[in-house]
Amino acid sequence: MNKKKLEKKRHGHPRVYEILEEMAELHSDKNHDYAVGGDPLGNFKRRATIYSLYPGLDLSDPAVVALIDAMKQLDAALWMYSNKHEAKVEGKRSRLIDNAVYSVIAVVNEEEKDGII
């Protein structure tokens, strides 16, 4: 960011700017995990390409939502394997466990829909 802009007097509550700084740092760390070595929006573009293969996908189905969340975690893990980098926020193990959890949540949603539970 331009140093002159940083020195500019800010209006509003100082805590807002502290939170915005925290958000910028988290965005940077997460972008490192999802996209280091590639397009900063690569995780969205990769997954959009995959989802486009399912034109009839019902995004109002909770099981589908869980599987989309699982794909987000799987994509992050695959990107780390692909680029051989370590995460700053959530590592491969955490991502893979989240992927499994979301898959189980999809199963539970299906069981509820089918009246099994």
Secondary structure as UniProt FT lines:
FT   HELIX           3..7
FT   HELIX           14..35
FT   TURN            36..37
FT   TURN            40..41
FT   HELIX           42..51
FT   TURN            52..53
FT   TURN            55..56
FT   TURN            59..60
FT   HELIX           62..83
FT   HELIX           92..113
FT   TURN            114..115
//
